[in-house]
């Protein structure tokens, strides 16, 4: 039987990042991933991108994977937030905040490739891939797992099990947990366009009567489009010709970037809210989308998951340094209090924004307009919003502060 201190189920961006963060802690780590980790060697025009907060970029830098990602990252220098059809806007600027960028837009492919490269050199890590978790049983001193790895049964004993297996988490679904969940009745249509007057480093979030429309700057003058629409409208938007879709998008967004062109194939994803009330169980922790799935408004979902990674890595590193048990109740108690507050606050904020900016009710519209203008005109309020966007408000993990897990300056 294989024995480990920490076993991570799910080798995607969140699970892989945690394995990288634990590389120098002395803990024996196993990573279980169902899908082959082959990434495309060449980028495509139409790429799924992620808006990284500045805090997330610092976490990636601290665990040593940012240098390989950086060449394909486009900095977010300014953010322009507006409410379509109303004179409401808020502007954020990296110069006002005294930072090199508010965040970065980067292809998920580039992130995955950098993480996989780092995992190859992690001496304390064993990867089971492709492998499927069949069953797990929690005992007082650890968790017993039964896997199917390369078609062969494998037994694993671990002191802590980490579920990073995504929004359709099999581990979460197999537990009797309190989960708050609801569908938004919306889909996110994702595509890429090239405007004829791109603004380097300027991101747009435009609230509309069907949900937010985000335009995220990419390298080579491209923009990633995240168009939230009612699910009853999705099929019509997907069936439009490229030119008709561009015309519809142009009408909704306007001409801040000039004429939009060269649209990529469109994909649609249903939007829902999932929040696990207690993501920490006996010798088990859920992180990333297995613990919370958020609306894409304000781009908080992945960044919240990466803060889970940094917080859990810090707790486990401290435990390893003290010779403790990584799955013990006292080890995980601090993580539960710390991350629970951030998870609840961020989930609540994004859910409120997703609901607040859709209803076409005059008193609510007036309140939204007043609120956005107040944030834009009052520097302290604007600064607080920027700190939230950058993922730098509240208690920060050491990795997000430029510190190693042992407290030293990187």
Secondary structure, DSSP 8 states (H G I E B T S, - for coil): -EEEEEEEE--SHHHHHHHHHTTTS---EEEEESS-----SS--SS--EEEEEHHHHHHHHHTT-HHHHHTTEEEE-EEEEEETTSS-EEEEEHHHHTSS-SEEEEEHHHHHHHHHHHHHT-TTEEEEESEEEEEEEEETTEEEEEEEETTEEEEEEEEEEEE---TT-HHHHTS---EEEEEEEEEEEEEEEEETT--TTEEEEEEETTEEEEEEE-GGGEEEEEEEEETTTHHHHHHS-HHHHHHHHHHHH-STTSSEE-----EEEEEEEEEES--EETTEEE-GGGTEE--SGGG-HHHHHHHHHHHHHHHHHHHHHTT--TTSHHHHHHHHHHHHHHHHHHHHHHHHHHHHTT---HHHHHHHHHHHHHHHH-HHHHHHHHHHHHT-SSS--GGGGTB-TTS-B-
